[in-house]
Amino acid sequence: MARLRPMMIAPPLIFAALAALFYWGMYREDADVLPSQLIGRQAPPVTLERLGDNPLLTDAVLHAPGLKMVNFWGTWCVACRAEHPTLLWIHDNLDVPLHGINFDDTQPRALAYLAREGNPFTTLGEATTAHTKVDWGVYGAPETFIIDGQGKVLLRWAGPITRRVLQENILPAIRKAKAAQSG
């Protein structure tokens, strides 16, 4: 009778383990949401450079009363350009201020883009070092955070805010946060 060797058993066991992991991942709650270590914690401090003559996003703004959103973006980012009309809609239709952090970009390009396409941001800042990006756990653009009146991170959305994302994720989070503030 042939003897079973460990190297003959290993590939099917590895395959079965990976299949189980993928199966679990497909059916976990909120499979579209990337986890963040910041949820429920204070928003990391920001040290940003002024972007043109726009009001600067500061720690005081992040800890000011009221709900707010912070969006990491860049003109080099195709998804950021795709979400820009939705950000303009948020600016015009929601009573939640939207603050922007431009990164890995140049001031002239960012300012020209906002002048041409419209500026949805109440305050702006330019991250000139990687520290802000790293502190916030941002791995790409766009990424958006919802922050409460005490500066606590309530939601992180990695990827562009589309109409669907707005309806299914962002607006419910805003409604929930406002209900918690008022009640």
VEXTORRO-972191 format. One line per 5 residues: number of its first residue (from 1); for each residue x, y, z of C-alpha. Coordinates in steps of 0.05 Angstrom, whole numbers, m for minus. Each point is the difference from the previous one (the first is absolute). Last residue first. Example, Ala and Ser with C-alpha at 12.3 -4.5 7.8 and 13.67 -1.06 7.14 Angstrom:
2
2	273 m21 143  m27 m69 13
% end
This chain:
183
183	m627 1248 446  23 56 m44  72 m22 m10  m18 m74 m7  m53 17 m52
178	50 42 m38  50 m57 0  m52 m50 m25  m23 48 m55  72 12 m22
173	15 m75 m1  m64 m12 m40  20 55 m49  71 m28 m11  m14 m73 m10
168	m59 m19 m45  m20 66 m31  69 31 m6  31 m66 m22  m53 m5 m54
163	10 72 m23  74 m13 m3  50 17 55  66 m23 m28  42 m50 38
158	15 m13 73  m57 22 45  18 9 73  m55 10 51  m10 28 71
153	67 32 14  m2 40 65  15 74 m1  m49 18 55  m52 26 m49
148	0 m64 m41  46 m19 m57  m19 m34 m66  61 m21 m40  11 m2 m75
143	53 m35 m41  15 16 m73  55 m17 m7  48 m51 25  29 m33 62
138	m29 47 51  12 m26 71  m13 69 30  70 4 31  30 m27 m65
133	m32 53 m44  16 55 49  72 m22 6  13 m7 m75  24 72 m5
128	m28 60 m37  m72 m13 19  m36 59 m31  m58 30 37  m70 21 m15
123	m60 29 36  m73 4 m20  13 m46 m59  m45 m9 m61  44 42 m45
118	m22 2 m73  25 m35 m62  45 54 m31  22 38 62  7 m65 39
113	43 m31 m55  43 62 m6  11 1 76  20 m73 1  47 6 m60
108	34 63 27  7 m29 70  34 m64 m24  m25 m69 17  17 m59 44
103	m54 23 48  m60 46 3  m38 m2 65  m71 26 m6  m54 19 50
98	m74 m11 m13  m49 35 46  m64 m39 16  m64 38 m15  m11 m41 m62
93	m24 25 m67  51 46 m33  64 m27 30  m24 m72 m7  m19 13 m73
88	70 29 m12  29 m62 32  m42 m43 m47  25 39 m60  72 m13 24
83	m7 m75 7  26 m15 m71  58 49 8  19 m34 64  m5 m68 m34
78	50 24 m53  50 22 53  54 47 m27  m41 59 24  6 m24 71
73	m49 m18 56  m8 m15 74  m70 20 23  m19 21 70  m73 2 20
68	m32 39 57  m51 m8 56  m7 56 49  41 34 53  73 16 m17
63	51 m55 10  20 m8 m73  m1 75 m10  46 11 60  47 m53 m28
58	8 43 m62  m27 3 m71  23 66 m29  m48 50 m32  15 7 m74
53	51 53 m23  43 m50 m38  4 m67 34  26 14 70  49 m53 24
48	m24 m56 45  17 m27 68  m60 m43 18  m11 m36 66  m30 m69 m2
43	m76 m4 7  m18 m24 69  m21 m73 5  m66 m36 m13  22 m23 m69
38	74 16 m7  26 m71 m7  m36 m4 m66  m35 m58 m34  m13 2 m74
33	m74 1 m16  m25 m39 m61  m9 m65 39  m47 34 48  m16 m64 40
28	41 m60 m21  m27 m44 m56  54 7 m53  56 m1 51  m23 m67 30
23	1 m32 m69  69 29 m14  27 m28 65  m32 m68 m12  29 m3 m70
18	69 19 27  m3 m56 52  m24 m51 m51  56 19 m48  53 m5 55
13	m27 m69 19  m1 m23 m73  72 24 m10  27 m30 66  m23 m72 m8
8	49 m22 m54  58 37 34  m15 m38 64  12 m67 m34  m52 m54 m3
3	31 m70 m8  m22 m42 m57  m25 m70 17
% end
